[in-house]
Amino acid sequence: MKIKISEIQIENFRAIKNSKIKLGDNNVLLGKNNIGKTSLLDVFSAFDNHLKITDVNIELLQKIMINKNNPERIEKNDCMCLKVAYEWKDLNSDYWSLLSSISSSGKTVVLIKYSIPSENYSMLKEIDNVNDLINLFERQAWIGSEDDALKNRLTPLPSKVPLKKYLPLPKSDIDYVQKGELLLCPIMAFRYVDSGKNSNDEATANQFSTKISSMISEVDDVKETFEKIQKEIDDKVAPRMKSFQDELKDFAYPRNPKNPLEAILTVDEWMRNPKVRIAQKFDDLAGFELPLRSQGLGYQNIYNIVARISALFSKMQKNDMHNPTLFAIEEPEAFTHPQLQHIFIQQISRFIKKEATKLKIPYQLLVISHSSEIATSAFENKFQLIIGRRENQSTHFINWDSIGANNSKSRDKLKKLIINYNAEMLFADKLIAYEGNSERLILISIIRNSVPNLLSEKIAFIPVGTAFNSIKDALVDLHYEKILLITDIDFKMDGQSGEPNDSLKVKTTNGNLKYLRDNENDKSLSDYFKERIDAITKSYTLTSDDTNYESINNNKFMITTQGFNSRYNFWPRTLESALVADSDINKKMYLNSDLVNENIETTLSENPYKINLVEKELLKSGKGKADFALESLNLISEDGYTVPKYILKGLEWLDDGE
């Protein structure tokens, strides 16, 4: 038997306005803190007749309250909705409630809505306190095939029917789980406790005790061994406790000479609930061991996660349970070193698959995380990736395979950048795109000295070369608050003088600059050359050819590049020439750093365009752009160093400019 949740759609639940995701066997849900990742699990219990007013989307509450005296303005889709699609194969009779057709395999859709029915409109008009609204919502549920859902002919479920056979629900005590129920097993990050009954040592060992107990009870030879031990204790050890037993009789109340109170050495109790400890032993140090608390907190957290999953499997085996289970592990990265996070993602899916297959338990795994290391490892281990993003106070979840819509090349290129360079961009609010790594070194130093407010924001950096357009569609679907593209003007130049090779119609070799022009196919920059402006910038809404959401993509985008240098009367072609010639102080600083040619002053006064030949004319022989970037780190922090206006304008816009 196999049952798998293939799709979840949520509307108006907490911060989730409208979101649809697909699930595979192994999934990772990524998103920064307080974005609503856990809501994806809580929604099941909430829709099972446990709805609270705080579960209702705030915008929906506001709309209902605004129109409470005119309820006819409340629309049909002004409701809370949960749709869960299942794929199943070879269902046994316990799970025929999910059978949508007489077949060995199929798909089933369960749809649940909470809305205010028209018969409650009169009561709605009397509502003053928003908390009273929750009593006006009524639940409706339907079930049917995928085709039924598409054709709006799902079959209604009775209004009061428990949903435990239709939704995966968390159970506080698995011993009371019935056949036919779907199980949600949430495992939260382990909190560090050093000592006591709830310490890491005790908690982890107690979980493993369940597994040991099952192993002991299954093997006759083991049971016989412990029975022999109990008999030896009863025959040889217990008689030595006579004086202690007499004390119990003297103080016992009520006294019963025939059946007195006794102290019993309970090996049989140990068999039912064995006490184990997790520790590190050393072959050459007999009797010495290091307890679990001596391990790093990350290891303690991982051991506890494994212990809890192991204990669940043991209970399911003991009770002969084969209930479909969704394992949801929240923040396994807590206290954990990045390397261990990679190992965990690699191993946890194998561990669960091995145990679930052995016990014939249909399962799915969902890891909820805000770790860039887990994001990278999920890519590498072919997990289904789900990304949570926030736009206009609403949370959207989107599958990685849907990013970029029809432009799979854009998605694939961005994936390579994430894996090899920067997974933080999956969690960032704002993005700085730049050409290469030397630019990043310089930009971070400039931010630290000129726009320090940006250091407190969640900003990611990504190198795009001169081909930002190749990943643009994928970036749009990540719903950044702002995207700043800082790039070079890169005009075609005479190889000897560094001047534009056609002063009448100057061309660029930089594909990023298409965003500066109305006609994307026109590579001419002549209009900007005529205006002699000090910074070339353009900002607008960044969109893709296709969008994954009904909402409008409000990604604010700015591109900025070099303008005209009025001090030396030339157009800097790259970052290096722009920085050196931005001021006399900059020029002197670079000259004193023994990085640029000694004749730089003469060059700037006679033919400044020559410094556009960076490695031939600007830098000393043997020096390269990497040397320039490293030396700039020292100079930028010095008093008097100036930053070109095109960089400052871009960073200030990213900070708080409109």
SULQUI-V501811 format. One record per backbone hydrogen bond with DSSP energy under -0.5 kcal/mol. CO is the residue of the C=O (numbers start at 0). NH is the residue of the N-H. Records with the same first field share a line. If there is no record, write none. Layout:
CO->NH ; NH
This chain:
1->88
3->5 ; 86
5->22
6->84
7->20
8->82
9->18
10->80
11->13 ; 56
12->15
14->16 ; 394
15->12
16->11
18->9
20->7
24->364
25->383
26->366
27->29 ; 385
28->368
29->387
31->34
35->39
36->39
37->40 ; 41
38->42
40->43 ; 44
41->45
42->46
43->47
44->47
45->49
46->48
51->54
52->55
54->13
56->60
57->61
58->62
59->63
60->64
61->65
62->66
64->67
66->69
69->72
70->73
72->74
74->77
76->78
79->113
80->10
81->111
82->8
83->109
84->5 ; 6
85->107
86->3
87->105
88->1
91->94
92->95
94->97
95->98
97->99
100->102
103->89
105->87
106->145
107->85
108->110 ; 143
109->83
110->141
111->81
112->139
113->79
114->116 ; 137
116->119
117->120
119->123
120->124
122->125
123->126
127->129
128->131
129->132
130->133
131->134
132->135 ; 136
133->136
135->116
137->114
139->112
140->156
141->110
142->154
143->108
144->148
145->149
146->150
147->152
148->151
154->142
156->140
157->160
162->165 ; 166
163->181
166->168 ; 181
168->183
172->175
173->176
177->180
181->168
182->184 ; 325
183->170 ; 185
184->327
185->187
186->329
192->199
195->198
198->202
199->203
200->204
201->205
202->206
203->207
204->208
205->209
206->209 ; 210
207->211
208->212
209->213
210->214
211->215
212->216
213->217
214->218
215->218
217->219
218->222
219->223
220->224
221->225
222->226
223->227
224->228
225->229
226->230
227->231
228->232
229->233
230->234
231->235 ; 236
232->236 ; 237
236->239
237->240
238->241
240->244
241->245
242->246
243->247
244->248
245->249
246->250
247->251
261->263
263->265
264->266
265->269
266->270
267->271
268->272
273->275
276->278
277->291
278->280
279->289
281->284
284->287
287->281
288->290
289->279
290->293
291->294
295->299
296->300
297->301
298->302
299->303
300->304
301->305
302->306
303->307
304->308
305->309
306->310
307->311
308->312
309->313
310->314
311->315
312->316
313->317
314->318
315->320
316->319
321->361
323->182
324->326 ; 363
325->184 ; 327
326->328 ; 365
327->186 ; 329
328->330 ; 367
330->333
332->335
334->297
336->339 ; 340
337->341
338->342
339->343
340->344
341->345
342->346
343->347
344->348
346->350
347->351
348->352
349->353
350->354
351->355
352->356
353->357
354->358
355->359 ; 360
356->359
359->361
361->324
363->326
364->26
365->328 ; 367
366->28 ; 368
367->330
368->30
370->374
371->375
372->376
373->377
374->378
375->379
376->380
377->382
378->381
382->384
383->27
384->399
385->29 ; 387
386->388 ; 397
388->395
390->393
393->390
394->16
395->388
396->19
397->386
398->401 ; 402
399->402
401->404
403->406
405->407
406->410
407->411
408->412
409->413
410->414
411->415
412->416
413->417
414->418
415->419
416->420 ; 421
421->424
422->425
423->426 ; 427
428->480 ; 481
429->459
430->432 ; 483
431->461
432->485
433->463 ; 464
434->464
435->438 ; 439
436->440
437->441
438->442
439->443
440->444
441->445
442->446
443->447
444->448
445->449 ; 450
446->450
450->453
451->454
452->455
453->456
456->458
457->428 ; 429
459->431
461->433
463->466
466->469
467->470 ; 471
468->472
470->474
471->475
472->403 ; 476
474->477
475->478
480->555
481->430
482->484 ; 557
483->432 ; 485
484->486 ; 559
489->508
491->500
493->497
498->493
505->524
506->491
508->510
509->512
510->513
511->514
512->515
513->516
517->519
518->521
520->522
522->507
524->527 ; 528
525->529
526->530
527->531 ; 532
532->563
533->562
534->536
535->560
537->558
539->556
540->542
551->553
553->555
554->541
555->482
556->539
557->484
558->537
559->486
560->535
562->571
563->565
564->568 ; 569
569->564 ; 571
572->489
573->577
574->578
575->579
576->580
578->581
579->582
582->586
583->587
584->588
585->589
586->590
587->591
588->592
589->594 ; 595
590->593
594->619
596->599
597->600
598->602
599->603
600->604
601->605
602->606
603->607
606->609
607->610
608->611
609->612
611->613
612->615 ; 616 ; 617
613->618
617->596
619->622
623->627
624->628
625->629
626->630
627->631
628->632
629->633
630->633 ; 634
631->635
632->636
634->637
637->640
643->646 ; 647
644->648
645->649
646->650
647->651
648->652
649->653
650->654
651->655 ; 656
